[in-house]
Amino acid sequence: PYVSSSENTNTCTVNVANTYRMGGFGVKYTIPSSAKGDLYVTLTFQITIPGTSNIQTQWQAAYDTGAAPACNTQGIGRTVANTYTVRSQSNTAGAISQSETFVLQDGEHVAGATIWVDIQAFDSTTASWVFSNPQITVAAFPA
């Protein structure tokens, strides 16, 4: 298999309630023009939980081509995989790593394209959730 990764230290504070907002990760991957078979994309990042008890954020991976979305902008892109919920349990701030893997089938259909990978977050309050240190790893398995 072919494996590649992309990462940065972008940090995004999302503090808008009850609407999907982007994490502003800015991680991109150019699919090789020779790509064949499925592409397995793993997104890893960190969430800093606000020091407010009993609130939550939900997130789901998203990707697309074109310009990567900025931090805390309206949700865009193609959502993939599962939706995850992170809930604060105390008035003490903390951090937790998150990860999700999804499959882009038949890589030859998008060979040569550059994709961005990000998250859409949906928060229960206007408390500040911080999303940071995104990394994607892409493994290609020929058909």
Secondary structure, 3 states (H helix, E strand, C coil): CEEEEEECCCEEEECCECCEEECCCCEEEECCCCCCCEEEEEEEEEEEECCCCCCEEEEEEEEEECCCCCCCCECCCEEEEEEEEEECCCCCCEEEEEEEEEEECCHHHCCCCEEEEEEEEEECCCCCEEEEEEEEEEEEECC
